[in-house]
Amino acid sequence: MKDLFSSTQKFERLPIPDANVSILRDLDTHAPHDLIFRKLLHDTKWQQREMNMYGRKVLQPRLTAWYGDPERSYVYSGIRNIPLPWTDLLREIKRRIEDCTEETFNSVLLNFYRDNNDSMGFHSDDEKELGPDPNIASFTLGDQRTFLFKHKARKDLNTFHVPLPSGSVLLMKGSTQRNYLHAINRESRPCGPRINLTFRKIYTARELDELREREHELRRQTG
């Protein structure tokens, strides 16, 4: 698909202490959001995977799919995700997300929340494959859900609530994953389906070793 997206837009920094979180409230697209949603819903190879929770296996309360460059597998909640090859649509969305965020990504995790009963528990995207202080861009299509941020250490801070309407892009950078847990709770009100595309950069073991060596050399030089 060509010429699906238009030019870049500006992000708004959110007032969340000890984090770097910003939002683009409506990604400008040439195709309507609902058309992109329907194509992703139809074409994506969705799965409902088992995950570890308190020592037992349970089904994830949503459907997921993992796409990306070769050798960019990702492990979380005891699940190893082997990337499916990029589709033309996902490549085009990635190109647009990279353009507006000025970041580069090699993988995307898609989550399909079927209704108000589907959710994502509190966690941090801090797996070693993501490297230190990862930059993560989250693109939402479908019904609005609320993204929650909870500080890991500061009890003086309330949970931050960030509504994510269709077409919005949430960008998390810097120390966000080190300092915060995030989640999407079940909703008491009925709501329709939502697809979320979370773009990430996955490092291979060799790349992580090279990254650590560069950081060590930099610390040595700045001594």
C-alpha positions, -999 to 999 in steps of 0.1 A, spaced: 0 0 0 14 34 -10 8 69 1 -13 57 31 1 83 55 8 120 53 34 142 69 47 143 104 29 159 134 39 171 168 39 152 201 27 166 234 48 158 264 28 144 293 34 156 329 45 123 343 75 126 368 106 103 363 95 94 328 95 106 292 61 100 278 44 120 250 13 116 228 3 124 193 -35 125 196 -45 119 160 -21 104 135 -29 120 101 -37 92 77 -49 92 41 -70 61 47 -97 62 74 -87 46 107 -116 22 105 -104 9 72 -69 3 85 -85 -14 116 -106 -38 95 -76 -48 73 -54 -55 103 -82 -74 120 -87 -96 89 -51 -101 78 -32 -105 111 -24 -140 123 -39 -137 158 -32 -161 186 -43 -165 222 -12 -177 240 -7 -192 274 13 -172 299 27 -178 334 8 -162 363 16 -170 399 31 -204 389 3 -216 366 -5 -214 329 -34 -191 319 -46 -178 286 -38 -141 278 -69 -120 281 -65 -107 245 -52 -119 212 -16 -111 200 7 -113 170 44 -106 166 59 -93 134 94 -81 126 128 -85 111 144 -120 111 161 -131 143 142 -106 164 125 -130 187 111 -116 220 104 -134 253 79 -121 279 57 -138 305 74 -171 296 63 -168 259 89 -168 231 76 -148 201 92 -157 168 86 -128 143 63 -133 114 75 -114 82 63 -79 77 31 -73 57 30 -44 33 5 -26 56 27 -31 87 58 -19 69 39 13 58 26 19 93 61 13 107 75 38 82 50 64 93 56 58 130 94 61 125 88 93 106 67 110 133 87 97 162 122 101 146 130 66 160 138 33 143 120 0 150 125 -36 138 95 -53 154 59 -48 164 36 -65 189 0 -64 180 -27 -67 207 -64 -72 199 -87 -63 228 -120 -79 217 -143 -61 242 -142 -45 277 -133 -78 293 -99 -80 276 -70 -64 294 -32 -62 300 -19 -64 336 7 -41 351 42 -47 337 73 -30 323 87 -35 289 122 -40 303 132 -74 289 169 -76 280 162 -79 243 149 -43 244 182 -29 256 186 -2 283 160 26 284 140 14 253 120 37 231 85 22 224 58 37 202 22 25 207 -4 31 180 -41 26 188 -70 18 165 -106 12 175 -124 19 207 -108 42 233 -91 25 263 -73 40 292 -35 34 296 -24 34 332 11 44 346 20 34 382 54 44 396 74 15 410 89 33 440 71 66 447 40 60 468 33 98 468 23 96 431 -12 85 421 -17 63 391 -17 83 359 -46 77 335 -40 84 298 -70 79 274 -59 65 240 -84 73 213 -83 57 178 -54 71 158 -33 82 188 4 73 192 19 71 227 57 73 228 76 61 259 113 68 261 143 71 285 137 60 321 100 52 317 103 15 318 128 16 347 105 37 368 69 27 358 46 -2 354 18 2 328 -15 -16 322 -49 -15 305 -76 -26 329 -109 -43 322 -137 -17 317 -169 -18 336 -187 -2 307 -193 -22 275 -169 -11 247 -160 -23 212 -128 -38 199 -94 -22 199 -61 -30 181 -28 -17 195 5 -18 176 35 -15 199 67 -8 179 100 -18 195 137 -23 187 149 -58 195 186 -64 200 203 -97 193 227 -112 219 257 -100 198 242 -65 195 236 -63 233 273 -73 239 285 -46 216 261 -21 232 275 -29 267 311 -26 254 304 8 240 287 20 273 317 6 292 341 24 270 321 57 273 321 55 311 359 48 311 365 78 289 343 101 309 357 85 341 
